Amino acid sequence: MSEHVEFRILGTLEAAFQRRPVRLRGGRSQLILAALLLNVDRAVSAGRLAETVWGEHLPESARTQVAICVSGLRRVVREAGCGMDWLQTAGSGYRVRAEAVRLDAQTAEELRARAQDATTEGRTEEAAALLRQALGLWRGPVLAGLDGEIIVASARRLEDLRVTMAEELADAELSLGRHREVADELTALVLENPFRERLRGRLMTALARAGRKAEALEVYQEGRRTLVQELGLEPGRALRELHGAILRDDSSLHAASAARSRGRRPAQLPPAASAFTGRAAELRVLDDLLEGQDETNRHLPICVISGVAGVGKTGLALHWAHRAASRFPDGHLFADLHGNGPRARPTPPEAVLARWLRALGVPDHEIPRDREERAALYRSTLDGRRMLILLDNAESAAQVRPLLPGSHRCCAIVTARQPLQELLAAEGAQALLLERLSPDESVDLLGRLAGLVRVAEDPAAALRLGELCGHLPLAVRTAAVSLATHPTWTLADLTDRLNSAPRPPHSPDSGYSALRRP
């Protein structure tokens, strides 16, 4: 039998250990458990958990009551026979250990990833079976019966994932010729999600292929009425073109789904930096970018992370991007724009667009030469997809703007020396100015990279070394590399070397420049 604690959130909140139910008592405890399970392997502060339960009206004893609820959760799982440390205290909050639990939502995402691999390799029947298995894990609305803005907003992502997988299943089934089955299954789903144009398009395609052209056209008209009346918007280009193809009885309609099913899922993020330290407030800002994104809020989430050289802009962006990757099931695109590099000229956006279009499955001969046409094709290709776009080391807003997706379901993170005020003003981007590490964070990073024992032997030298590095993560990392490659050096030896650097100790990059000298 499994030694993991099993949790189910794709429906009512349930728990079990070795197939025996764990009785979860108390609405507050369930809300806290739900918030923790929605952030598996991530620390959730006691303050955030208190907001989940009480919203803005926190009682004075909120943190104490959160601790009591956490203690109760540990007790009921322990009483069910589980002796594993599945719920840990983490700083001022708590963390559910991923290796100690089985969560139905994670299983669904794993099945979907396997289905995407099968689709890429042409194993469409297997992909359809895996997607059906994943969708079968839903027993009803996510965390049914639990209220609260934070829970509802977080649960919405999983409901959105369910619909996305239903769209992918429809693609697979359509390519297998199961038009009637797809039409029957999607009808109810479209009624539940009237603003999902991609879903509506799949239903229209299925009906048209099944010989039900009039019904397909009515599905379009109903969707248009809903969009105009509720949002004041006309249907998007893709849906309008599909409507026209059905009216013309266009033969290309029968190849459309097969072409879509061959689409690629790029995964271009470079590895995240090891021993990432601090930045809790900045990570919350990035997390908040994705809150409240739905079909009624069509603003593209953008954040510009700015700061001096070596302050860790790329490190923060990559750490968050890997942490949030599961929220972008259609993949992620990355480009180093070389905006401030000493050796390379800034990368033209048209060159990035060409690489990205190829990564998205567009053949070379279909990529336009004109930059504006490439940008338009790029936006069309991303229409309806949920993708993360990471633009590193940007020079200007003009370099970035052609690379922004049009779909509000995507997210764009930009790093730059300057805050790119044009993006803030014209595109509504969130500004995030990254400051240097605190002294304690510098010492913590040094210890994690160079060895905790080394730092503990001379904490004063560790603090001084952090100062000499300007509390810049890049300089601290470089110092740790020097220590690792010179095992006989002490922290004091390295601080002596940096003290003799020609630049003032607190000047930007002084420590890094000194460390680079032969």
ROBA-429853 format. One record per residue (C-alpha): x negated, y negated, z; residue number from 1. Coordinates in steps of 0.1 Angstrom, whole numbers. Each point is the difference from the previous one (the first is absolute). Layout:
@x=X y=Y z=Z i=NUM
...
# end
This chain:
@x=0 y=0 z=0 i=1
@x=-10 y=-36 z=-6 i=2
@x=-17 y=-18 z=29 i=3
@x=11 y=-33 z=-14 i=4
@x=28 y=-21 z=13 i=5
@x=26 y=-3 z=-28 i=6
@x=18 y=-33 z=-5 i=7
@x=28 y=-7 z=-25 i=8
@x=9 y=-36 z=-9 i=9
@x=16 y=6 z=-34 i=10
@x=35 y=0 z=16 i=11
@x=6 y=-1 z=37 i=12
@x=-31 y=0 z=22 i=13
@x=-8 y=35 z=10 i=14
@x=-29 y=18 z=17 i=15
@x=-10 y=37 z=4 i=16
@x=-29 y=20 z=13 i=17
@x=-5 y=36 z=-13 i=18
@x=35 y=-2 z=-15 i=19
@x=16 y=-9 z=34 i=20
@x=18 y=-34 z=1 i=21
@x=-15 y=-27 z=22 i=22
@x=28 y=-20 z=16 i=23
@x=-6 y=-37 z=-5 i=24
@x=18 y=-20 z=26 i=25
@x=7 y=-37 z=1 i=26
@x=6 y=-24 z=-28 i=27
@x=-31 y=-22 z=10 i=28
@x=-23 y=31 z=0 i=29
@x=13 y=10 z=-35 i=30
@x=-6 y=-35 z=-13 i=31
@x=-36 y=0 z=13 i=32
@x=-6 y=35 z=-14 i=33
@x=14 y=-10 z=-33 i=34
@x=-23 y=-31 z=-2 i=35
@x=-30 y=22 z=8 i=36
@x=9 y=27 z=-26 i=37
@x=4 y=-27 z=-26 i=38
@x=-36 y=-9 z=7 i=39
@x=-16 y=34 z=5 i=40
@x=-37 y=-2 z=7 i=41
@x=2 y=-38 z=5 i=42
@x=0 y=-18 z=33 i=43
@x=33 y=-18 z=8 i=44
@x=-3 y=-26 z=27 i=45
@x=22 y=1 z=30 i=46
@x=13 y=-35 z=-10 i=47
@x=10 y=13 z=-34 i=48
@x=18 y=30 z=16 i=49
@x=18 y=-24 z=24 i=50
@x=12 y=-21 z=-30 i=51
@x=13 y=32 z=-16 i=52
@x=22 y=6 z=30 i=53
@x=10 y=-35 z=11 i=54
@x=-7 y=-22 z=-30 i=55
@x=-8 y=-36 z=10 i=56
@x=18 y=2 z=34 i=57
@x=-27 y=19 z=19 i=58
@x=6 y=6 z=37 i=59
@x=-29 y=-8 z=24 i=60
@x=-5 y=38 z=6 i=61
@x=-1 y=8 z=-37 i=62
@x=-36 y=14 z=0 i=63
@x=7 y=20 z=32 i=64
@x=31 y=15 z=-15 i=65
@x=-19 y=9 z=-32 i=66
@x=-26 y=18 z=21 i=67
@x=28 y=19 z=18 i=68
@x=16 y=11 z=-33 i=69
@x=-34 y=11 z=-14 i=70
@x=-6 y=20 z=32 i=71
@x=35 y=16 z=-4 i=72
@x=-8 y=10 z=-36 i=73
@x=-32 y=16 z=10 i=74
@x=18 y=19 z=28 i=75
@x=29 y=15 z=-21 i=76
@x=-25 y=12 z=-27 i=77
@x=-22 y=15 z=28 i=78
@x=30 y=17 z=15 i=79
@x=8 y=16 z=-33 i=80
@x=-34 y=18 z=3 i=81
@x=-23 y=-23 z=-20 i=82
@x=-32 y=-8 z=19 i=83
@x=-16 y=-19 z=-29 i=84
@x=-9 y=-37 z=3 i=85
@x=23 y=-12 z=-28 i=86
@x=8 y=-35 z=13 i=87
@x=-31 y=-20 z=10 i=88
@x=-5 y=-34 z=17 i=89
@x=-18 y=-22 z=-24 i=90
@x=-11 y=-34 z=13 i=91
@x=31 y=-19 z=11 i=92
@x=22 y=24 z=-19 i=93
@x=5 y=36 z=-10 i=94
@x=-7 y=23 z=-30 i=95
@x=15 y=33 z=-12 i=96
@x=-29 y=22 z=-12 i=97
@x=6 y=12 z=-35 i=98
@x=-19 y=33 z=5 i=99
@x=23 y=9 z=30 i=100
@x=34 y=-5 z=-17 i=101
@x=19 y=11 z=-31 i=102
@x=23 y=-28 z=-13 i=103
@x=26 y=7 z=-27 i=104
@x=-7 y=-34 z=-17 i=105
@x=-37 y=9 z=-4 i=106
@x=9 y=34 z=-14 i=107
@x=22 y=-17 z=-25 i=108
@x=-28 y=-23 z=-11 i=109
@x=-24 y=29 z=-3 i=110
@x=24 y=20 z=-22 i=111
@x=5 y=-31 z=-22 i=112
@x=-38 y=-4 z=-4 i=113
@x=-2 y=37 z=-11 i=114
@x=29 y=-6 z=-24 i=115
@x=-19 y=-30 z=-15 i=116
@x=-30 y=22 z=-6 i=117
@x=21 y=26 z=-16 i=118
@x=16 y=-26 z=-23 i=119
@x=-34 y=-13 z=-10 i=120
@x=-11 y=35 z=-9 i=121
@x=32 y=8 z=-20 i=122
@x=15 y=24 z=26 i=123
@x=34 y=-18 z=-2 i=124
@x=20 y=30 z=13 i=125
@x=-22 y=2 z=31 i=126
@x=2 y=-38 z=5 i=127
@x=38 y=1 z=0 i=128
@x=1 y=28 z=25 i=129
@x=-24 y=-18 z=24 i=130
@x=21 y=-32 z=-3 i=131
@x=32 y=19 z=8 i=132
@x=-17 y=15 z=30 i=133
@x=-11 y=-34 z=12 i=134
@x=35 y=-15 z=-5 i=135
@x=15 y=29 z=18 i=136
@x=-17 y=-12 z=32 i=137
@x=25 y=-29 z=3 i=138
@x=29 y=8 z=23 i=139
@x=15 y=-34 z=-2 i=140
@x=-10 y=-36 z=4 i=141
@x=-35 y=-4 z=15 i=142
@x=2 y=-2 z=38 i=143
@x=38 y=0 z=-2 i=144
@x=16 y=-15 z=31 i=145
@x=-30 y=-21 z=11 i=146
@x=4 y=-37 z=-3 i=147
@x=-23 y=-30 z=2 i=148
@x=-16 y=-22 z=-27 i=149
@x=-34 y=15 z=2 i=150
@x=12 y=36 z=-3 i=151
@x=24 y=-8 z=-28 i=152
@x=-27 y=-19 z=-20 i=153
@x=-25 y=28 z=4 i=154
@x=25 y=27 z=-8 i=155
@x=9 y=-18 z=-32 i=156
@x=-33 y=10 z=-15 i=157
@x=8 y=37 z=4 i=158
@x=34 y=-5 z=-15 i=159
@x=-17 y=-18 z=-29 i=160
@x=-24 y=30 z=-3 i=161
@x=30 y=24 z=-2 i=162
@x=15 y=-20 z=-29 i=163
@x=-34 y=-2 z=-18 i=164
@x=-4 y=38 z=3 i=165
@x=35 y=4 z=-14 i=166
@x=-11 y=-21 z=-30 i=167
@x=-30 y=21 z=-5 i=168
@x=20 y=32 z=3 i=169
@x=24 y=-14 z=-26 i=170
@x=-30 y=-6 z=-23 i=171
@x=-12 y=36 z=4 i=172
@x=35 y=14 z=-5 i=173
@x=6 y=-21 z=-30 i=174
@x=-32 y=11 z=-16 i=175
@x=11 y=36 z=6 i=176
@x=33 y=-7 z=-18 i=177
@x=23 y=1 z=31 i=178
@x=20 y=-31 z=-9 i=179
@x=33 y=10 z=14 i=180
@x=-14 y=10 z=34 i=181
@x=-19 y=-33 z=2 i=182
@x=31 y=-20 z=-8 i=183
@x=21 y=18 z=27 i=184
@x=-27 y=-5 z=27 i=185
@x=-8 y=-37 z=-8 i=186
@x=36 y=-13 z=-1 i=187
@x=4 y=-1 z=38 i=188
@x=-35 y=-13 z=5 i=189
@x=5 y=-29 z=-24 i=190
@x=32 y=-10 z=20 i=191
@x=-21 y=0 z=32 i=192
@x=-28 y=-21 z=-16 i=193
@x=17 y=-23 z=-25 i=194
@x=-30 y=-23 z=-4 i=195
@x=-25 y=27 z=-10 i=196
@x=-3 y=-6 z=-37 i=197
@x=-24 y=28 z=-6 i=198
@x=24 y=25 z=16 i=199
@x=29 y=-14 z=-20 i=200
@x=-21 y=4 z=-32 i=201
@x=-6 y=37 z=8 i=202
@x=37 y=6 z=4 i=203
@x=7 y=-18 z=-33 i=204
@x=-26 y=21 z=-18 i=205
@x=14 y=32 z=14 i=206
@x=36 y=-9 z=-10 i=207
@x=-11 y=-10 z=-35 i=208
@x=-19 y=32 z=-5 i=209
@x=29 y=20 z=13 i=210
@x=22 y=-15 z=-27 i=211
@x=18 y=-24 z=24 i=212
@x=-9 y=-32 z=-17 i=213
@x=31 y=-20 z=11 i=214
@x=-7 y=9 z=36 i=215
@x=-37 y=-10 z=-3 i=216
@x=11 y=-35 z=-14 i=217
@x=25 y=-4 z=29 i=218
@x=-28 y=8 z=25 i=219
@x=-19 y=-29 z=-15 i=220
@x=29 y=-24 z=0 i=221
@x=8 y=9 z=36 i=222
@x=-36 y=-7 z=10 i=223
@x=-1 y=-33 z=-19 i=224
@x=32 y=-11 z=18 i=225
@x=-14 y=8 z=34 i=226
@x=-33 y=-18 z=-7 i=227
@x=17 y=-31 z=-13 i=228
@x=26 y=-2 z=27 i=229
@x=-22 y=9 z=29 i=230
@x=-34 y=-15 z=-9 i=231
@x=7 y=-23 z=-30 i=232
@x=-25 y=20 z=-21 i=233
@x=2 y=18 z=-34 i=234
@x=-14 y=35 z=-3 i=235
@x=-37 y=4 z=-6 i=236
@x=-15 y=4 z=-34 i=237
@x=-5 y=38 z=3 i=238
@x=37 y=5 z=8 i=239
@x=11 y=-23 z=-28 i=240
@x=-22 y=18 z=-25 i=241
@x=14 y=33 z=11 i=242
@x=36 y=-13 z=-4 i=243
@x=-9 y=-11 z=-36 i=244
@x=-15 y=34 z=-8 i=245
@x=32 y=17 z=12 i=246
@x=21 y=-23 z=-21 i=247
@x=-21 y=7 z=-31 i=248
@x=-2 y=37 z=9 i=249
@x=-37 y=-5 z=-4 i=250
@x=-19 y=33 z=-4 i=251
@x=-29 y=-13 z=21 i=252
@x=24 y=3 z=30 i=253
@x=-5 y=37 z=1 i=254
@x=-38 y=-3 z=3 i=255
@x=0 y=-28 z=26 i=256
@x=2 y=21 z=31 i=257
@x=-26 y=24 z=-12 i=258
@x=-24 y=-29 z=-6 i=259
@x=7 y=-14 z=35 i=260
@x=-7 y=34 z=16 i=261
@x=-35 y=0 z=-15 i=262
@x=-8 y=-34 z=17 i=263
@x=-31 y=0 z=22 i=264
@x=-3 y=-8 z=37 i=265
@x=-32 y=-20 z=4 i=266
@x=-18 y=3 z=34 i=267
@x=-29 y=-25 z=-4 i=268
@x=-6 y=-11 z=36 i=269
@x=-37 y=2 z=10 i=270
@x=-8 y=18 z=33 i=271
@x=8 y=-20 z=31 i=272
@x=-29 y=-11 z=22 i=273
@x=-9 y=22 z=29 i=274
@x=3 y=-11 z=37 i=275
@x=24 y=-28 z=-9 i=276
@x=3 y=-22 z=31 i=277
@x=25 y=-26 z=13 i=278
@x=23 y=-20 z=-23 i=279
@x=32 y=11 z=17 i=280
@x=17 y=-34 z=-5 i=281
@x=-10 y=-1 z=-37 i=282
@x=13 y=36 z=-6 i=283
@x=33 y=-11 z=15 i=284
@x=2 y=-29 z=-25 i=285
@x=-6 y=25 z=-29 i=286
@x=26 y=25 z=14 i=287
@x=26 y=-28 z=2 i=288
@x=-4 y=-7 z=-37 i=289
@x=19 y=32 z=-7 i=290
@x=28 y=-6 z=25 i=291
@x=34 y=-9 z=-14 i=292
@x=-9 y=9 z=-36 i=293
@x=31 y=13 z=-17 i=294
@x=21 y=-6 z=-32 i=295
@x=14 y=-33 z=14 i=296
@x=-35 y=-15 z=7 i=297
@x=-17 y=-1 z=-33 i=298
@x=-31 y=-19 z=10 i=299
@x=-33 y=17 z=-7 i=300
@x=-20 y=5 z=33 i=301
@x=-34 y=-16 z=-5 i=302
@x=-27 y=-7 z=26 i=303
@x=-33 y=-20 z=-6 i=304
@x=-26 y=10 z=25 i=305
@x=-27 y=-27 z=1 i=306
@x=-31 y=-7 z=20 i=307
@x=-38 y=-4 z=-1 i=308
@x=-23 y=26 z=-16 i=309
@x=-5 y=31 z=21 i=310
@x=30 y=-6 z=23 i=311
@x=16 y=33 z=-11 i=312
@x=27 y=-11 z=-25 i=313
@x=-4 y=31 z=-22 i=314
@x=-3 y=23 z=31 i=315
@x=33 y=-13 z=14 i=316
@x=18 y=3 z=-33 i=317
@x=-12 y=36 z=-7 i=318
@x=7 y=11 z=36 i=319
@x=36 y=-13 z=-2 i=320
@x=4 y=13 z=-36 i=321
@x=-9 y=35 z=10 i=322
@x=22 y=-2 z=31 i=323
@x=30 y=-12 z=-21 i=324
@x=-7 y=22 z=-31 i=325
@x=29 y=23 z=7 i=326
@x=24 y=-29 z=-3 i=327
@x=-10 y=-3 z=-37 i=328
@x=10 y=33 z=-15 i=329
@x=-8 y=-10 z=-35 i=330
@x=-37 y=-7 z=7 i=331
@x=-25 y=-28 z=4 i=332
@x=-22 y=-21 z=-23 i=333
@x=-33 y=-16 z=10 i=334
@x=-23 y=-25 z=-17 i=335
@x=-31 y=-18 z=12 i=336
@x=3 y=-34 z=-17 i=337
@x=-36 y=-10 z=7 i=338
@x=11 y=-35 z=9 i=339
@x=-30 y=-8 z=22 i=340
@x=-25 y=27 z=-9 i=341
@x=-36 y=-11 z=-4 i=342
@x=-6 y=25 z=-29 i=343
@x=32 y=1 z=-20 i=344
@x=22 y=-25 z=-17 i=345
@x=37 y=-2 z=11 i=346
@x=20 y=28 z=-17 i=347
@x=24 y=-13 z=-26 i=348
@x=36 y=10 z=8 i=349
@x=5 y=15 z=-35 i=350
@x=-28 y=25 z=6 i=351
@x=17 y=11 z=33 i=352
@x=34 y=2 z=-17 i=353
@x=-15 y=23 z=-27 i=354
@x=-15 y=24 z=26 i=355
@x=32 y=0 z=20 i=356
@x=22 y=7 z=-30 i=357
@x=-21 y=30 z=-9 i=358
@x=2 y=12 z=36 i=359
@x=38 y=-3 z=-3 i=360
@x=1 y=23 z=-30 i=361
@x=1 y=-26 z=-28 i=362
@x=-20 y=11 z=-31 i=363
@x=-28 y=-23 z=-12 i=364
@x=18 y=-7 z=-33 i=365
@x=31 y=-13 z=19 i=366
@x=-20 y=-25 z=21 i=367
@x=4 y=-35 z=-15 i=368
@x=-30 y=-22 z=-6 i=369
@x=17 y=-32 z=12 i=370
@x=-3 y=-5 z=38 i=371
@x=36 y=-12 z=5 i=372
@x=13 y=30 z=-20 i=373
@x=-21 y=23 z=22 i=374
@x=13 y=-16 z=31 i=375
@x=36 y=4 z=-12 i=376
@x=-6 y=37 z=-9 i=377
@x=-16 y=5 z=34 i=378
@x=31 y=-15 z=18 i=379
@x=23 y=21 z=-21 i=380
@x=-19 y=32 z=8 i=381
@x=2 y=-7 z=37 i=382
@x=37 y=-8 z=-1 i=383
@x=19 y=20 z=25 i=384
@x=-32 y=15 z=15 i=385
@x=-12 y=-4 z=36 i=386
@x=-38 y=-7 z=-3 i=387
@x=-27 y=-17 z=20 i=388
@x=-23 y=-24 z=-19 i=389
@x=-33 y=-9 z=16 i=390
@x=-20 y=-29 z=-16 i=391
@x=-33 y=-3 z=17 i=392
@x=-24 y=-30 z=-1 i=393
@x=21 y=-24 z=-20 i=394
@x=-14 y=-32 z=-14 i=395
@x=33 y=-19 z=-6 i=396
@x=37 y=1 z=-2 i=397
@x=-2 y=-1 z=-38 i=398
@x=-20 y=32 z=0 i=399
@x=25 y=17 z=23 i=400
@x=33 y=-11 z=-14 i=401
@x=1 y=22 z=-32 i=402
@x=-7 y=30 z=22 i=403
@x=30 y=-4 z=22 i=404
@x=28 y=25 z=-6 i=405
@x=35 y=-12 z=-6 i=406
@x=17 y=26 z=21 i=407
@x=9 y=-10 z=36 i=408
@x=-4 y=36 z=9 i=409
@x=-38 y=-3 z=-4 i=410
@x=-24 y=-18 z=23 i=411
@x=-31 y=-20 z=-9 i=412
@x=-30 y=-6 z=24 i=413
@x=-26 y=-25 z=-11 i=414
@x=-34 y=-7 z=17 i=415
@x=-19 y=-32 z=-8 i=416
@x=-24 y=-25 z=16 i=417
@x=26 y=-28 z=-3 i=418
@x=37 y=3 z=8 i=419
@x=11 y=-5 z=-36 i=420
@x=26 y=-26 z=9 i=421
@x=16 y=1 z=-35 i=422
@x=11 y=36 z=8 i=423
@x=14 y=-11 z=33 i=424
@x=20 y=-29 z=-15 i=425
@x=11 y=16 z=-33 i=426
@x=4 y=36 z=9 i=427
@x=9 y=-2 z=37 i=428
@x=-31 y=20 z=10 i=429
@x=-7 y=5 z=37 i=430
@x=-33 y=-16 z=11 i=431
@x=-22 y=21 z=24 i=432
@x=-32 y=-18 z=10 i=433
@x=-24 y=26 z=14 i=434
@x=-21 y=-12 z=30 i=435
@x=-33 y=16 z=13 i=436
@x=2 y=29 z=24 i=437
@x=1 y=-8 z=37 i=438
@x=-32 y=8 z=20 i=439
@x=16 y=31 z=15 i=440
@x=11 y=12 z=-35 i=441
@x=-35 y=-5 z=-14 i=442
@x=-15 y=21 z=28 i=443
@x=27 y=26 z=-5 i=444
@x=-7 y=2 z=-37 i=445
@x=-38 y=2 z=6 i=446
@x=5 y=29 z=26 i=447
@x=23 y=20 z=-24 i=448
@x=-26 y=-3 z=-28 i=449
@x=-33 y=1 z=18 i=450
@x=9 y=21 z=30 i=451
@x=18 y=-7 z=32 i=452
@x=-29 y=11 z=21 i=453
@x=-24 y=-24 z=-16 i=454
@x=24 y=-29 z=7 i=455
@x=7 y=11 z=35 i=456
@x=-37 y=0 z=8 i=457
@x=-3 y=-37 z=-8 i=458
@x=34 y=-17 z=-1 i=459
@x=-16 y=-35 z=2 i=460
@x=-21 y=7 z=-31 i=461
@x=31 y=13 z=-17 i=462
@x=18 y=-33 z=7 i=463
@x=-29 y=-20 z=-12 i=464
@x=-3 y=21 z=-32 i=465
@x=37 y=-7 z=-7 i=466
@x=-7 y=-38 z=4 i=467
@x=-30 y=2 z=-23 i=468
@x=22 y=17 z=-26 i=469
@x=25 y=-28 z=3 i=470
@x=26 y=25 z=11 i=471
@x=4 y=9 z=-37 i=472
@x=10 y=36 z=-6 i=473
@x=-23 y=3 z=-30 i=474
@x=-30 y=-13 z=19 i=475
@x=8 y=23 z=30 i=476
@x=3 y=30 z=-23 i=477
@x=-34 y=-9 z=-16 i=478
@x=-15 y=-2 z=34 i=479
@x=13 y=34 z=9 i=480
@x=-15 y=14 z=-33 i=481
@x=-34 y=-15 z=10 i=482
@x=3 y=17 z=34 i=483
@x=10 y=33 z=-15 i=484
@x=-29 y=0 z=-25 i=485
@x=-25 y=-10 z=28 i=486
@x=8 y=23 z=28 i=487
@x=-29 y=-12 z=21 i=488
@x=13 y=-36 z=1 i=489
@x=19 y=-12 z=30 i=490
@x=27 y=-26 z=-2 i=491
@x=-25 y=-25 z=15 i=492
@x=-24 y=8 z=-29 i=493
@x=26 y=-9 z=-25 i=494
@x=11 y=-32 z=18 i=495
@x=-37 y=-11 z=1 i=496
@x=-2 y=4 z=-38 i=497
@x=32 y=-19 z=-5 i=498
@x=-12 y=-28 z=24 i=499
@x=-29 y=-6 z=-24 i=500
@x=23 y=-5 z=-30 i=501
@x=-7 y=-33 z=-17 i=502
@x=37 y=-11 z=1 i=503
@x=18 y=-12 z=31 i=504
@x=14 y=31 z=19 i=505
@x=37 y=-12 z=-3 i=506
@x=-1 y=-9 z=-37 i=507
@x=23 y=20 z=-22 i=508
@x=-16 y=32 z=-12 i=509
@x=-33 y=-7 z=18 i=510
@x=-1 y=34 z=17 i=511
@x=9 y=17 z=-33 i=512
@x=-26 y=-19 z=-19 i=513
@x=-27 y=7 z=25 i=514
@x=8 y=37 z=1 i=515
@x=-3 y=2 z=-38 i=516
@x=-36 y=-12 z=0 i=517
@x=-26 y=27 z=-6 i=518
# end
